[in-house]
Amino acid sequence: MKATLLPLVATAILGTAVSAHHAHPDFALDRNARVEGTVVSVQFQNPHVLIRVRTADSMTYMAEWQGAYFLQSHPELVGTHMPVRSDTLRAGDRVVIVGAPSRDTALRGLVNLREVRRLNDGWVWQAERR
C-alpha cells in the first residue's frame, strides 16, 4: 500500500508546484506586448532563458523564455532539431519580442513569449499554436 501511495503523493505535490511556478498571476496573459530593442544579456537558468533588452528610449525589459534551455539540455524530449541554442541570441542583437506583459508596467517584464525575432538576419522563433 505504501509503495503505491508514495508515487501518487509525489506526483500530486510536483504537479501542483509546476503549475504554480508557471501560473504568472502578475502578468496579463490575455494580452500581448511588443518590445523592440537591443539584447543586453542572455542568462540561462534552467529551465528558463532570461533575455534583457534595452529599447531606443533606454528602458530595460526582462523577457522570460520558458523551457527553451531545458529542451536544449534534454534533446531526447524534442528530437535532434532544436530551434533555439545557447548561441541563438547574443548581446548586441536587435530583436523584437512579443509576450504577455506585467500587470505592473513599471516592472517591464514579459512572459509566455509568443515570438522572438532577430532583426539582424530575420531569424524568427514562434510559440507553437495549440
C-alpha positions in Angstrom: 0.0 0.0 0.0 2.8 2.5 1.0 4.7 1.7 -2.2 1.7 2.5 -4.3 0.7 5.6 -2.4 4.1 7.3 -2.5 4.3 7.8 -6.3 0.7 9.3 -6.2 1.5 11.7 -3.5 4.8 12.7 -5.2 3.0 13.3 -8.5 0.3 15.4 -6.8 2.9 17.6 -5.0 5.2 18.0 -8.0 2.2 18.7 -10.3 1.0 21.5 -8.0 4.5 23.0 -7.8 5.0 23.1 -11.5 1.5 24.5 -12.1 2.0 27.3 -9.5 5.5 28.0 -10.9 4.1 28.9 -14.3 0.9 30.5 -13.3 2.2 34.1 -13.6 -0.7 35.9 -11.8 1.2 39.2 -12.0 1.1 39.1 -15.8 -1.7 39.9 -18.3 -1.7 36.5 -20.0 -4.6 37.5 -22.2 -2.7 40.4 -23.8 0.4 40.8 -26.0 3.1 43.4 -25.7 5.8 44.1 -28.3 9.2 45.2 -27.2 11.9 46.1 -29.8 15.5 46.8 -28.8 19.0 45.5 -28.4 19.9 42.4 -26.4 21.9 43.4 -23.3 22.3 39.9 -21.9 21.1 36.4 -22.1 21.1 34.3 -19.0 20.4 30.6 -18.9 18.7 29.5 -15.8 17.3 26.0 -16.4 14.5 25.7 -17.4 14.3 29.4 -18.4 16.2 31.8 -20.6 16.2 35.4 -19.4 16.7 38.0 -22.1 17.4 41.6 -21.1 16.5 44.0 -23.8 17.2 47.8 -23.9 14.8 49.8 -26.0 15.6 53.0 -28.0 14.4 55.1 -25.1 16.8 53.4 -22.8 14.1 51.3 -21.0 15.2 47.8 -20.0 12.9 44.9 -20.2 13.3 41.3 -19.0 11.7 38.6 -21.1 11.4 35.1 -19.6 11.6 32.4 -22.3 10.3 29.3 -20.6 11.6 25.9 -21.4 13.9 26.8 -24.2 17.1 26.0 -22.3 15.6 22.9 -20.6 14.7 21.5 -24.1 18.2 22.2 -25.3 19.7 20.4 -22.3 17.4 17.4 -22.9 17.3 16.8 -26.7 15.7 13.4 -26.2 12.5 15.3 -25.4 12.3 17.1 -28.7 14.5 15.1 -31.1 17.5 16.4 -32.9 16.1 19.6 -34.4 16.4 22.4 -32.0 15.1 25.9 -32.9 17.0 27.6 -30.0 20.6 27.0 -28.9 22.8 28.8 -26.4 24.3 30.9 -29.2 21.0 31.8 -30.9 20.9 35.3 -29.2 23.8 37.4 -28.2 24.4 40.8 -26.6 24.1 43.4 -29.3 21.5 41.6 -31.4 18.5 43.7 -32.4 15.3 41.9 -31.5 11.5 42.2 -31.4 9.9 40.1 -28.6 6.2 39.6 -28.2 4.8 38.2 -24.9 2.4 38.7 -22.0 3.2 42.0 -20.2 3.5 42.5 -16.5 0.3 44.0 -15.0 2.6 46.5 -13.2 4.1 48.3 -16.2 7.0 49.6 -14.0 8.4 46.1 -13.8 8.8 46.0 -17.6 8.6 42.2 -17.9 7.3 39.7 -20.5 6.5 36.0 -20.0 4.8 33.4 -22.2 6.7 34.6 -25.2 4.8 34.2 -28.4 7.6 35.4 -30.8 11.2 36.3 -30.8 12.6 37.9 -33.9 16.2 38.7 -34.5 16.3 41.7 -36.8 20.0 41.4 -37.8 19.2 38.5 -40.1 15.4 37.8 -39.9 15.6 34.6 -37.7 12.2 34.0 -36.0 11.0 31.8 -33.2 7.3 31.5 -32.7 5.4 29.6 -30.0 3.5 26.6 -31.2 -0.1 27.3 -31.7 -2.3 24.7 -29.9 
